[in-house]
Amino acid sequence: MSEVIIIFTTAKSIDEARRIGQVLVEEGLVACCNIIQPIESIFKWQGKLCVEHEVLMLTKTCEDKFNTVEKRIKQLHSYELPEIIAVPITGASKSYLDWVIKETSGK
């Protein structure tokens, strides 16, 4: 059984996050996309300190889908270098994990 993961991705706007999330769910690449807004991000980009208001996307999928999800996010995203970070889920209800696996299995 594939391990279930959460992928963190920031987006520039709620519209962009919704568009990306909807495509990922419709294509069966992720089971769910939660959108959290607003967040404030502080980072350096090309040597300049940036403080930006962004939107955080939390998507749930199986580990074996990560490379495909990463590629699809890069295709859909407006950022030159989007944040795409996966973390394992170390504890969750079995029924929830089964649902994520079912929704992303393509069956």
RAHU-V69765 format. One record per backbone hydrogen bond with DSSP energy under -0.5 kcal/mol. NH is the residue of the N-H (numbers start at 0). CO is the residue of the C=O. E is the energy in kcal/mol with one decimal. If there is no record, write none. Layout:
nh=NH co=CO e=E
nh=NH co=CO e=E
This chain:
nh=4 co=60 e=-3.1
nh=5 co=86 e=-2.7
nh=6 co=58 e=-2.9
nh=7 co=5 e=-0.5
nh=7 co=84 e=-3.1
nh=8 co=56 e=-2.1
nh=10 co=54 e=-2.5
nh=16 co=12 e=-2.3
nh=17 co=13 e=-2.7
nh=18 co=14 e=-2.3
nh=19 co=15 e=-2.6
nh=20 co=16 e=-2.9
nh=21 co=17 e=-2.8
nh=22 co=18 e=-2.0
nh=23 co=19 e=-2.5
nh=24 co=20 e=-2.3
nh=25 co=21 e=-3.0
nh=26 co=22 e=-2.4
nh=27 co=24 e=-1.6
nh=28 co=23 e=-2.1
nh=29 co=23 e=-1.4
nh=30 co=59 e=-3.0
nh=31 co=59 e=-0.8
nh=33 co=57 e=-3.0
nh=35 co=55 e=-3.0
nh=38 co=53 e=-2.2
nh=40 co=38 e=-0.5
nh=40 co=51 e=-3.1
nh=42 co=49 e=-2.1
nh=44 co=47 e=-2.6
nh=47 co=44 e=-1.6
nh=49 co=42 e=-3.5
nh=51 co=40 e=-2.7
nh=53 co=38 e=-2.6
nh=53 co=51 e=-0.6
nh=54 co=10 e=-2.3
nh=55 co=35 e=-2.9
nh=56 co=8 e=-3.5
nh=57 co=33 e=-2.7
nh=58 co=6 e=-2.3
nh=58 co=56 e=-0.5
nh=59 co=31 e=-1.9
nh=60 co=4 e=-2.0
nh=62 co=2 e=-3.6
nh=64 co=61 e=-2.4
nh=65 co=62 e=-1.6
nh=68 co=64 e=-2.8
nh=69 co=65 e=-3.2
nh=70 co=66 e=-2.1
nh=71 co=67 e=-2.3
nh=72 co=68 e=-2.9
nh=73 co=69 e=-2.2
nh=74 co=70 e=-1.7
nh=75 co=71 e=-1.9
nh=76 co=72 e=-2.2
nh=81 co=78 e=-0.5
nh=84 co=7 e=-2.1
nh=86 co=5 e=-2.5
nh=88 co=3 e=-1.9
nh=89 co=87 e=-0.7
nh=96 co=92 e=-2.3
nh=97 co=93 e=-2.8
nh=98 co=94 e=-1.8
nh=99 co=95 e=-2.3
nh=100 co=96 e=-2.4
nh=101 co=97 e=-2.6
nh=102 co=98 e=-2.9
nh=103 co=99 e=-1.5
nh=104 co=100 e=-0.5
nh=104 co=101 e=-0.9
nh=106 co=101 e=-0.6
